[in-house]
Amino acid sequence: MKSITKIKLIGQPKIVKIFHWVNIISLFGMIASGLQIYNANPVFGGREGLHIPWLITLGGWLAGGRNWHFAMMWIYGLNLLSYGIYIFWTRRWHDRFVAAQDLKALQLSSNPNRRNYAWHRIVYTSIIPILLLAIASGLSMYQPVQFYWLSSLFGDWQALRTAHFMTVPLVLIFTFIHSSLALGIGKGRISTAFLNLKAPTLTDAE
């Protein structure tokens, strides 16, 4: 079956660029400050376990790391909520999340752009369970008494800390794959959508 993919160049809304840049900055702020918190009591190996180099941490000490982490958490959370409302209000989610035709394209399409686009949407959708795990484990650690019912789902405190910590490499892996796939769509124009005025949108694929 022959796949037909039309690539239409459209302007990338500035609001989308703002959402993504705030997301990136606050996310890496949370990661760096989270690593500072980690150093106070490493998840692996106890207090004498693996320590993170200070160069990639934020906060300087435990209280400073916590302050930065919670501040970035609110910025990231509110920005993520606003972006979620935006993509559903504008119906952009049709172009973002995986659909049945993407799985069909991976099996039948001979168009490399269409297959790449299908993988892009699959990877983009995969961030949802990662974020849910990060939010659930983060809230459980932030307010373990108020969210006791949530923290109990993780078993003990060590399992909860491990689950929250593991969302960091998962997010970094997602970011790498997401960016790499973007380089393969529209000759890399999607990956530069936040610097250029034009970005490709793939439509009408069979």
C-alpha positions in Angstrom: 0.0 0.0 0.0 1.4 3.3 -1.0 1.6 6.1 1.6 1.0 9.7 0.7 2.2 12.4 3.0 1.8 16.0 2.4 4.1 18.5 4.2 2.6 21.9 4.6 4.7 24.7 6.0 2.8 26.8 8.5 3.9 29.4 11.0 4.6 28.1 14.5 2.5 30.1 17.1 4.6 32.1 19.5 2.6 30.8 22.4 3.8 27.2 21.6 7.4 28.4 21.6 6.8 30.0 25.0 5.2 26.9 26.4 8.1 24.7 25.3 10.9 27.1 26.4 9.3 27.5 29.9 8.9 23.7 30.0 12.5 23.1 29.1 14.0 25.7 31.5 11.8 24.6 34.5 12.3 20.9 33.8 16.1 21.2 33.8 15.8 23.4 36.9 13.8 20.6 38.6 16.3 18.0 37.6 19.3 20.0 38.8 17.7 20.9 42.1 16.4 17.3 42.5 20.0 16.1 42.1 21.0 18.5 44.9 18.3 17.0 47.1 19.5 13.5 46.1 23.1 14.3 47.3 21.7 14.9 50.8 20.6 11.3 51.0 21.4 9.3 47.8 18.7 6.9 46.6 21.3 4.2 45.9 23.8 3.1 48.5 22.7 5.2 51.4 24.5 8.3 52.6 27.8 7.0 51.3 26.3 6.0 47.9 26.7 7.6 44.5 27.0 11.4 44.7 26.2 13.8 41.8 28.9 16.4 40.9 28.0 19.8 42.2 28.5 21.3 38.7 25.2 19.9 37.6 23.2 20.5 40.8 21.2 23.6 41.8 20.7 25.0 45.3 24.0 24.6 47.0 22.6 22.5 49.9 19.5 20.5 50.9 17.2 23.5 51.8 18.4 25.4 48.8 17.8 22.5 46.5 14.3 21.9 48.0 13.4 25.6 47.5 14.5 25.6 43.9 12.8 22.2 43.2 9.4 23.3 44.6 9.6 26.7 42.8 10.4 25.0 39.5 7.7 22.4 40.2 5.0 25.1 40.3 6.2 26.8 37.2 6.5 23.5 35.3 3.1 22.2 36.6 1.2 25.4 35.7 2.9 25.7 32.3 2.1 22.0 31.6 -1.5 22.5 32.6 -1.8 25.6 30.4 -0.3 23.8 27.5 -2.6 20.8 27.9 -5.6 23.1 27.9 -4.2 24.9 24.8 -3.7 21.7 22.7 -7.1 20.4 23.5 -8.8 23.8 23.0 -7.1 24.2 19.6 -7.4 20.5 18.8 -3.7 20.3 18.2 -3.7 17.0 20.0 -4.8 15.4 16.7 -1.3 16.1 15.4 0.5 15.2 18.6 -0.6 11.9 19.9 -0.5 8.4 18.4 -3.5 7.1 16.5 -4.4 3.9 14.7 -3.1 5.2 11.4 0.4 5.6 12.8 0.6 1.9 13.7 -0.8 1.1 10.2 1.8 3.3 8.6 4.7 1.5 10.4 3.4 -1.8 9.0 2.5 -0.7 5.5 4.0 2.6 4.5 7.2 2.8 2.4 7.4 6.6 2.9 10.3 7.2 5.3 8.9 10.6 6.3 5.5 9.1 7.2 7.1 6.3 9.2 9.3 8.8 11.0 6.3 10.9 11.8 4.4 7.8 13.2 7.4 7.1 15.5 7.5 10.7 16.5 3.8 10.6 17.6 4.3 7.3 19.5 7.3 8.8 21.4 5.4 12.0 22.0 2.6 10.0 23.6 5.0 8.0 25.7 5.7 11.1 27.8 2.3 11.0 29.4 2.8 7.9 31.6 6.3 9.2 32.5 4.9 12.5 33.6 2.1 10.8 35.5 4.7 8.7 37.4 6.8 11.8 38.1 3.8 13.8 39.4 2.3 11.0 41.4 5.6 10.1 43.1 6.5 13.8 43.5 3.2 14.6 45.2 3.6 11.6 47.5 7.0 12.8 48.6 6.0 16.4 48.8 2.9 15.8 51.0 3.1 12.1 52.2 0.4 12.7 54.9 -2.1 14.5 52.7 -1.5 12.0 49.8 -1.1 8.9 52.0 -3.4 7.0 49.6 -1.1 7.8 46.7 2.1 7.1 48.5 0.8 3.8 49.6 0.7 2.6 46.0 4.5 2.7 45.9 4.9 0.4 48.9 7.7 1.8 51.1 9.6 5.1 51.1 12.7 3.7 49.3 10.5 2.4 46.4 8.8 5.8 46.2 12.2 7.7 46.0 13.5 5.2 43.5 10.4 5.6 41.2 10.7 9.4 41.4 14.4 9.4 40.7 14.0 7.0 37.7 11.7 9.6 36.0 14.9 11.7 35.4 16.7 9.4 33.0 13.3 8.5 31.4 12.7 12.2 30.6 16.2 12.7 29.3 15.8 9.6 27.1 12.5 10.9 25.8 14.0 14.3 25.1 16.9 12.8 23.1 14.6 10.5 21.0 12.0 13.2 20.5 14.7 15.6 19.3 16.4 13.0 17.1 13.1 12.1 15.4 12.3 15.7 14.8 15.6 16.0 12.9 14.3 13.4 10.5 11.0 15.1 9.7 10.8 17.8 7.1 14.6 17.8 6.7 15.0 18.9 10.3 12.7 21.9 10.1 10.5 20.6 13.0 13.6 20.6 15.3 14.2 24.3 14.5 10.5 25.2 14.8 11.3 27.3 17.9 13.9 29.4 16.2 12.4 29.8 12.7 9.1 31.3 11.5 8.1 28.2 9.6 7.6 24.6 10.6 6.3 21.6 8.7 3.0 19.8 9.6 2.4 16.4 8.1 -1.2 16.0 7.0 -3.4 13.7 4.9 -1.4 10.6 5.3 -2.7 7.2 4.2 
